Amino acid sequence: MNTITLKVPESLQLSNFDVEMIVATKLYEDGKLSSGQAAEMVGVSKRTFIELLGKYGVSVFGYDFEELQKDLENV
């Protein structure tokens, strides 16, 4: 995994975790990352990532049928 350094104005009062979640949720929403990949990117479990999606304005139902089917098989 690559590491990227971002300069975020302190006035935004965002934690590193918030910035990571914003990037991960956008990549997830755009279909660039699966929920598991996005969760790994921010260092949380897949379940925690899915639970946090709403806080960052992203719907949990944004992934495709195949991923949903795999998730159901794993339950």
Buried (B, 14 or more C-beta within 10 A) or exposed (E): EEEEEEEEEEEEEBEEEBBBBBBBBBBBBEEEBBBBBBBBBBEBEBEEBBEBBEEBEBEEEBBEEEBEEEBEEEE
